[in-house]
């Protein structure tokens, strides 16, 4: 399943933007809504442990929970609060 299809399947509200990028072997997922947002790092170890598809689904689920709780404000320096999923 393509990433944007997974985002739609996760049920994010229309006004929320969800992106993914690679940082070395880690994957960084970002969710923003106006001046609010968060990032989640799926480490290479976690991705290997869960697998690409399930790891992405887990990351999107955690970010959806963050949206439901209410995203924190973007920091003054433009960075976002960061969550991390690591492998056991």
Residue pairs with C-beta under 8 A, 6 or more apart in sequence:
1 9
1 53
3 20
3 56
6 56
6 57
6 60
7 18
7 60
10 18
10 57
10 60
10 61
10 63
10 64
11 64
12 18
12 31
12 60
12 63
12 64
12 67
13 33
13 67
15 33
15 34
16 31
16 32
16 33
16 67
17 30
17 31
17 32
17 33
18 29
18 30
18 31
18 60
18 63
19 29
19 30
20 27
20 28
20 29
20 30
20 56
21 27
21 28
21 30
22 28
23 41
24 44
25 44
25 47
26 41
26 42
26 43
26 44
26 47
27 41
27 42
27 47
27 55
27 56
27 59
28 39
28 40
28 41
28 42
29 39
29 40
29 41
29 42
29 56
29 59
29 60
29 63
30 37
30 38
30 39
30 40
30 80
31 37
31 38
31 39
31 40
31 63
31 66
31 67
31 71
32 71
32 74
32 80
33 67
33 71
35 73
35 74
36 70
36 71
36 72
36 73
36 74
37 71
37 72
37 74
37 80
37 81
38 63
38 66
38 71
38 72
38 80
38 81
38 82
38 83
39 80
39 81
39 82
39 83
40 59
40 62
40 63
40 66
40 82
40 83
40 84
40 85
41 82
41 83
41 84
41 85
42 55
42 56
42 58
42 59
42 85
43 84
43 85
43 86
43 87
45 86
45 87
46 55
46 85
46 86
46 87
47 55
47 87
48 87
49 55
49 87
49 88
50 58
50 87
55 85
58 85
59 85
62 83
62 85
63 83
66 83
72 80
72 81
74 80
75 81
